[in-house]
Amino acid sequence: MGVFSFLTQELAIDLGTANTLIIHKDKVVVDEPSIIAINRTTGNVIAVGNQAMQMHGKVHEDIKTIRPLKDGVIADFNAAEHMIRGLIKMISTKNKLFNPQLRMVICIPSGITEVEKRAVKDSAERAGAKEVYLIHEPMAAAIGIGIDVFEPMGNMVIDIGGGTTEIAVIALAGIVCDQSIRVAGDEFTDDIVDYMRRQHNLLIGERSAEKIKIEVGAALPELDNPPPDYEVNGRDLMTGLPKQIRVSYSEIAQALDKSISKIEEAVLRALELTPPELSADIYQTGLYLTGGGALLRGLDKRIAAKTKLQVHVAEDPLRAVVRGTGIALKNLHVFKNLMT
């Protein structure tokens, strides 16, 4: 890029349904929830990311919190633009005299439509990007966990994010077959809210359900290292009074069972569609789990039991996609053909 490289700011963005991560100069500089708080009357942005998340579910009528992404795609175009703009502002730039031109690589679900793709590109451009490249999430995840995507070797990546689960077989720098289903972290959270209401007559919010998922979330009713029971606070639906109960990991495994079964079915569908030569490779290499959903206790064992294949959980699965996006941005000349 030469002498004028300081005029361009390069950003790798994992624009997720639950969290947005940004890499700048090989470092994760932003890791914030994908949420924005707006004043209803003026339309002004009050908070972005963590600050907005703390307000979520606790606002009065003058403030509304918006999650601009749903099921991995932009649902609120205006809020998405303001959120991207706000998150970019969090990156401290040494040169305050002018705004550098932005070159962005953003990852997108593999099952995205052309219209949804356009929405991501337009939001990024309206937030100040001069150049926007899009890369598919499973491809970015594969690069992020160190797979050589250019080799004639089949690898299957299962990326369980907030809005979508992306399952792809990758070989020769392309996605050979994929399954993209809208069952992922958000669906798990909804399952927990439903379970608490049905089983314990307790009404809890999205944030509380997310906390339960992190503390005692499990995919199997029996674990080798079980987490301790977790105390949940909510509103008793019978009396209307605040109430506290204790939940165990096996209860949450029961709550999440249906959604995890849907992910298992999608994995089996992807394996059925895989060409035989690549199936032979996958038998040797196994399956790679990335994304926040990969942290669910016992999920690797459950998928391994279902597929009779080895399942590897990526190191730091939450950041695998953004790491891969960062590598693609740094080596744009090498990975340009993988992008749209």
Secondary structure, DSSP 8 states (H G I E B T S, - for coil): -GGGGGGEEEEEEEE-SSEEEEEETTEEEEEEES-EEEETTT--EEEETHHHHHHTT---TTEEEE--EETTEES-HHHHHHHHHHHHHTS--S--SS--EEEEEEEE-TT--HHHHHHHHHHHHHTTEEEEEEEEHHHHHHHHTT--TTSS--EEEEEE-SS-EEEEEEETTEEEEEEEES-SHHHHHHHHHHHHHHHH-EE--HHHHHHHHHHH-BSSSS-SS----EEEEEEETTT-SEEEEEE-HHHHHHHHHHHHHHHHHHHHHHHHHS-HHHHHHHHHH-EEEESGGGGSBTHHHHHHHHHTS-EEE-SSGGGHHHHHHHHHHHTHHHHGGG--
